[in-house]
Amino acid sequence: MKKKIMVVDDDPDLRYTIKDDLEELYSNDYEVVTVESGMKCLQYLKNNEIPDIILLDIMMPEMTGWETLDRIKENNNWRKIPVFFLTARTDRMAKSAGEFLGDDYIEKPYELVDLKNRLDKILKR
């Protein structure tokens, strides 16, 4: 059964690249949905479209990835969804917080094989 991955990022090129790469190379493993903001992520979840994992950018306008994570964890129906930070933030504080608050943290640019391995590791839990 395919695992549903939600990519939350304000960069349309990145959303397209992740979706295209994962679905093309690992079409039997993943279905990828993309949204451009934390608000869109929450709307998607409110419609009971629950993904198996969320790839979440930290730096987004209107609602940051941190704020989005807080809203996800406040909801009993969503709090167990693994959240994997995928971000351009490379500072030590963001990395420490991302690894502590989320299920994983990877910096952009990323290697596709590394991303897949990390996704699989989290999804097998």
C-alpha positions as CSV (number, residue, x, y, z in Angstrom):
1,M,0.0,0.0,0.0
2,K,1.3,3.4,-0.9
3,K,2.2,5.8,1.8
4,K,0.8,9.3,1.5
5,I,3.3,12.1,2.0
6,M,2.3,15.7,2.4
7,V,4.9,18.3,1.3
8,V,4.3,21.8,2.9
9,D,6.5,24.4,1.3
10,D,6.0,27.9,-0.1
11,D,8.5,27.2,-3.0
12,P,6.5,25.8,-6.0
13,D,9.7,24.4,-7.6
14,L,10.6,22.4,-4.6
15,R,7.1,21.0,-4.2
16,Y,7.1,20.0,-7.8
17,T,10.6,18.5,-7.6
18,I,9.9,16.4,-4.5
19,K,6.5,15.2,-5.8
20,D,7.9,14.3,-9.3
21,D,11.1,12.6,-7.9
22,L,9.4,10.5,-5.3
23,E,6.4,9.5,-7.5
24,E,8.5,8.8,-10.6
25,L,11.3,6.9,-8.9
26,Y,9.3,5.2,-6.1
27,S,5.8,5.1,-7.7
28,N,4.9,1.9,-5.8
29,D,5.9,3.4,-2.5
30,Y,4.5,6.9,-2.3
31,E,1.6,9.2,-3.2
32,V,2.7,12.8,-2.7
33,V,0.3,15.7,-2.1
34,T,1.6,19.3,-1.9
35,V,0.4,22.4,-0.3
36,E,1.9,25.9,-0.3
37,S,1.4,27.0,3.3
38,G,0.8,26.0,6.9
39,M,-2.8,27.2,6.6
40,K,-3.4,25.0,3.5
41,C,-1.9,22.0,5.5
42,L,-4.3,22.5,8.3
43,Q,-7.3,22.9,5.9
44,Y,-6.2,19.6,4.2
45,L,-6.1,17.9,7.6
46,K,-9.5,19.3,8.6
47,N,-11.0,17.5,5.6
48,N,-9.8,14.3,7.1
49,E,-7.1,13.8,4.4
50,I,-4.6,12.4,6.9
51,P,-1.1,11.7,5.4
52,D,1.3,9.1,6.7
53,I,4.0,11.8,7.1
54,I,4.4,15.5,6.6
55,L,7.5,17.1,5.1
56,L,7.4,20.6,6.6
57,D,9.4,23.7,5.7
58,I,10.2,26.1,8.6
59,M,10.5,29.4,6.8
60,M,7.1,30.2,5.2
61,P,5.1,33.5,5.1
62,E,2.0,33.9,7.3
63,M,2.5,30.7,9.4
64,T,5.9,29.3,10.0
65,G,6.7,25.6,10.1
66,W,7.0,25.9,13.9
67,E,3.5,27.4,14.2
68,T,2.1,24.8,11.9
69,L,3.7,22.0,14.0
70,D,2.1,23.5,17.1
71,R,-1.3,23.5,15.5
72,I,-0.9,19.9,14.3
73,K,0.2,18.7,17.8
74,E,-2.7,20.5,19.5
75,N,-5.2,18.3,17.6
76,N,-5.8,14.8,19.0
77,N,-6.6,13.4,15.5
78,W,-3.3,14.8,14.0
79,R,-0.7,14.7,16.8
80,K,0.6,11.2,15.9
81,I,1.4,12.2,12.3
82,P,5.1,12.1,11.9
83,V,6.5,15.6,10.9
84,F,9.8,15.7,9.1
85,F,11.4,19.2,8.7
86,L,12.9,19.9,5.3
87,T,14.3,23.4,5.4
88,A,17.0,25.8,4.2
89,R,17.6,26.7,7.9
90,T,21.1,25.5,8.6
91,D,21.7,27.2,12.0
92,R,22.4,25.0,15.0
93,M,19.4,26.3,17.0
94,A,16.9,25.4,14.2
95,K,18.5,22.0,13.7
96,S,18.4,21.2,17.4
97,A,14.8,22.3,17.7
98,G,13.8,20.5,14.5
99,E,15.3,17.3,15.7
100,F,13.8,17.6,19.1
101,L,10.3,18.7,18.0
102,G,10.0,16.8,14.8
103,D,10.7,13.2,13.7
104,D,13.6,14.2,11.6
105,Y,15.3,17.3,10.1
106,I,17.1,17.6,6.8
107,E,18.6,20.6,5.1
108,K,18.0,21.8,1.6
109,P,19.5,21.0,-0.8
110,Y,18.9,17.3,0.0
111,E,20.0,14.1,-1.7
112,L,17.0,12.1,-2.9
113,V,18.3,8.7,-1.7
114,D,18.9,10.2,1.8
115,L,15.4,11.7,1.8
116,K,13.9,8.3,0.8
117,N,15.9,6.4,3.4
118,R,14.9,8.8,6.2
119,L,11.2,8.7,5.1
120,D,11.3,4.9,5.1
121,K,12.9,4.8,8.5
122,I,10.1,7.0,10.0
123,L,7.3,5.2,8.2
124,K,8.4,1.8,9.5
125,R,8.0,2.9,13.1
